[in-house]
C-alpha cells in the first residue's frame, strides 16, 4: 500500500477516536500533498454537508494552514471573528456551521504529514483537556505513520535480498544472506504492530518471499509453527538473545522462552541453534 493511502486509512480511523475522546461533534482532516505546501481535507466524521469536502488548504492560510506552517496545535473560539487567522475559507466553514475549531498537525520526522480538526457549532472556549486529548490522538497517528514508514523501508531493503542467492554461495553472498535474515526478523517483529491490515499482510507476504529461497523439506516433513513461535525463532536466527527478542517483539522474556520451547518441541530440536537450522531446512526461515 502506498504511503499516502496508508496515511488516509490512519487519518480516517483517528476521526472517530478524536470525537470519542474530546466529545467534539465534528471531526475532519486530511494529508499534506507530497511536494506541495498545501493539504486537502478528505476525511469527515459528523459533518452535515459537503462544503469542506476536498477543500485545498494552503500552508499559512486559515486555521489548518496555520497549524501546517507552525507545526503546532492551533485553536479559535469563533472562527469567522478570529483575528488570529486569515479568512480564505470562511464561506465553507460557515456553510458547515462551525464556530469553535481546533487544528492539530500530524508531524512525522519533522515534516507535517496531515492535520486533524475538531469543531463545535457553538462559540465557546475549547479547554486544555479537549486540546490535550486531541493532541494525543494526533500522536497516535504519528506513531502509526512512523511504523508504516519503517515497514516500507524494510520492504524496500529486503526485496533485493530475495534474489541474493542461497546461503553458502560465497563470502559476499553469505553476508547478503545475513542481511536478508535480519530484515526477515525485523519485518516479523514489526508486522503485529501495524494497524493497517493491507500493509500488515504485505509485510507477512514479504517474510514468506524472504524464506522462499531456502531449501525445503517435503510437504510430509514440513512443520507448522504458530506466528509468534516463528517471530521468536526469526529473532534468534538473527542472533538475538531471549531478552533482546522480548524487547523487539514487545513480549516478556518468560513468554519468549515459552514460544521458543514450543517451537523447539514442534521441530524436534534439542537446542535453539538446532531449531533455527531445522526451521531453515523446512523453509520457515531464510
N, C-alpha and C positions, 0 to 999 in steps of 0.2 A: 504494500500500500504506500502511495506517495505521502511525503511528509505533510503536505497541505491537507490531503484527505484525512489523514490520521488526526491532524490538528482540529479539523472540523468536528470529527467524532468526539474528541475530548471537550471542545467548547460546548457542543450540544448537551453532553451529559452534565456539564458544570452548571447549566442554567437552572435545572430542577434543584440541584443542591443549593444554589445561591438563593432561590426563593424559599427553600425549606429552612435554611439556617438563619436567614435575615428576616423572614416574614414579609419581604417586599413582594407586591403582587405582580410586578412586571420585571422580566429579565431578558436581556438580549445581548448579542455580541458578535464578534467576527474576527477574522485574521488580517494581519497586515499583509498586503500583497507583496510577494517577493520582488526585491529590487525597486520598490516604489515607496514613496513617502505618504502612503495612504492605506487605510483599512476599509474593508467593506462589511457592513452589517448583514449577516446572513442567517443567524440563528435566533429564534424567539421562543419565549415561554410566557404566556399570559398577555400577549399583545392583542389588542382588539381589532386593529386594522392592518393595512399594508403600507402605511405611509413611510415607515422606516426600512422596508424590505429592499435589500440590495443597495442601500444608500452608501455612497462612497464618501468617507470622512478623511479629509486631508490633514496630515500632521500639523498641529498648531491651531486648527480650526475647531470651534465648538468644544464641548466638554471632553469627548473622546479623543479628539485631535490634540487637546492639551495634555491628556494623560499619555498619549503616544510620544509627544515631544519632550515631556519632562520625565517620562518613565517612572511616574509615581501616581498614587491614587488622587483623584480629584472629585469634588462633590459640590453641588449647588442646592440651595433651599428652594429657589424658584427659578427655573431655567430661563424663562423668557425675560425676566427682570434682572438677572445676574449681571454685574459689571465685571465679573472675574473671567468671563469667556467672551469669545466673538459669537456672532449670531447668524452664521450662514445657514443653519439647519433649523431655525425657529419654526418654520411652517410645518415641517414634518413632525417635529416634537409636539407642537400644539395640536396637530390633527390626531395624534395618538392620545392626547390629553395628559401628557406627562408634566409634572411640576418639579418635585424634588428628585434629583438624579445623582447617582454616583457612577464613576467610571474607574475600573481597576485594570491597569495594564498587566499583561502576562509577559514576563521578561525571562528569556532563556538565553544563557550565555551572553549576557549584557545586551541583548537585542530584544526589542519589543515585538513579540510574535502575534499579539492579539489584545483585545480589550473586552472585558466583561462589564456590562451595565446592569444596574438595578434601579428601579424607579417607583415612585408613588404618584398618584393622580391628585394629590393634595400638596400644598406648600407647607412643609413642616421640616424642622431640622432632622437630619439623619445622624443619630448619636454615634458615639465611639463604639458601642457594642455592635451596631449594624456594620460599621465600616470594618471593624476587626474581623467579623465573620466573613464579610465579602473578600477581604484580603486573603484569608485562609483558603477560601475556595480557589482563588487565583493561584496561590502557592501549590495547591494540589494539582492544578492543571499544568503548572510549570514542571513539577516533578514528573508527571506522566509524559510530557513532551521531551524532557531530558532522557527518560528511559527509551522512548521511541527513537530518538536521535542515536543513542548508543546502540540500540538494536540494529538500526540501518547501517551504522558504521561497521558493526561486527559482520553483518551480512556481506557488505561490500568487500571487507578484508578477507572473509572466509571463502567466498566463491572462487577466486583464483586458485586457492589452495586445493580445491576439489580435484583439480587436474594436475596436481604437482607430482603425482606418481605414488606408487605403493611404498610402504616402509622398506628400508634395506636396499634402496636403489642408488646408494652412494651417499657420501657425507652431506653434499648440498641438498639432495632430495630428503635425506633424513631430517635435516634442520627445518626444511619447509614443512615436513610432516609434523614435527613437533609444534609448529605454529598452528597447523590445522587442528591438532588436538587441543591446544589452548583455546582456540576460537570455539571449538565444539563445546568445551566445558563452560566457557563464558556465555555462549548462547543458551545452553540448557539452564544455567543459573538465572539468566535474565528473563526467560520466557514466562515463568509463573507470575512475574511482577508486571507484565504488560496487560493493561486493561482492554486494549483493542483486540478483539478475537481474531480479526483477519491478520494483523501483524503478528500475533502470537502463533497462529497456525503457520505463517510463513517462516518464522524462526524455527519451529519444530521440523518443518519440511527441510530447511537448510541443514539442520542437525542430521537428518536422515541421509541427505546427499553427502555430507562430510564423512559419514560412516560407510557409505556405499563403496568406497574404494578399497576397503579391506577384504581379505579372503573370508568366505563364509562357509559355515558348515551346511550340511544338507538340512532340508526342512525338518526331517525327523529328529535331528540332533539339536536343532535350534532352541535356545532357552528364551523365554519371555520374562522380561523384568518390568516391574512397576515403574512408572515415570520417575518417582523420587529415588528409587534404587539406582536407576540409570543416571540421574543427576549427580548423586553422590559418587558413583563409580567414575563418571566423567571428570569430576574434580580430582579424585585420587589418581586417575590416569595422567592428569596434567601436573602431578607432583604435589598436590595439596595435602596437608595433614588433616586429621579429623577436625581440629579446631579451625583451620583455615577454611575447610569446606563448609563448616557450620556458619561461619561469618559470611561467606559468599552466598550461601543459599538461604540465609535468614532462619536457620534452624538452631536448636540446642545441640551441643556436642553429643549428648546421650542419644538424641534422635538420629544423628548421623551414624553413630555406631550401630544403632538398631537396623537402619537401612542397609549398611554395609554388611552386617552379619547375614541379613536376609538374602542379599544379592549373592554372597559367597555360598550360601546354602543352595540356592537355586542353580548356581553354576557348578556346584560340586568342587569348590575351591577351598584350600586349607589356609591360604594367606591372601592378603589384599593384592599383592603382585600377581599371584596366580589368577585371581578373579579378573584383573584387568586383562591379562593375556587371553583367558578363555572368552571374555566378552569381545575382545577384538577378533578372535578366531570365529566367533559367532556372527560377526558383522554388526555388533551393537555399538562398538566404539571405533573411531578412526585410529 
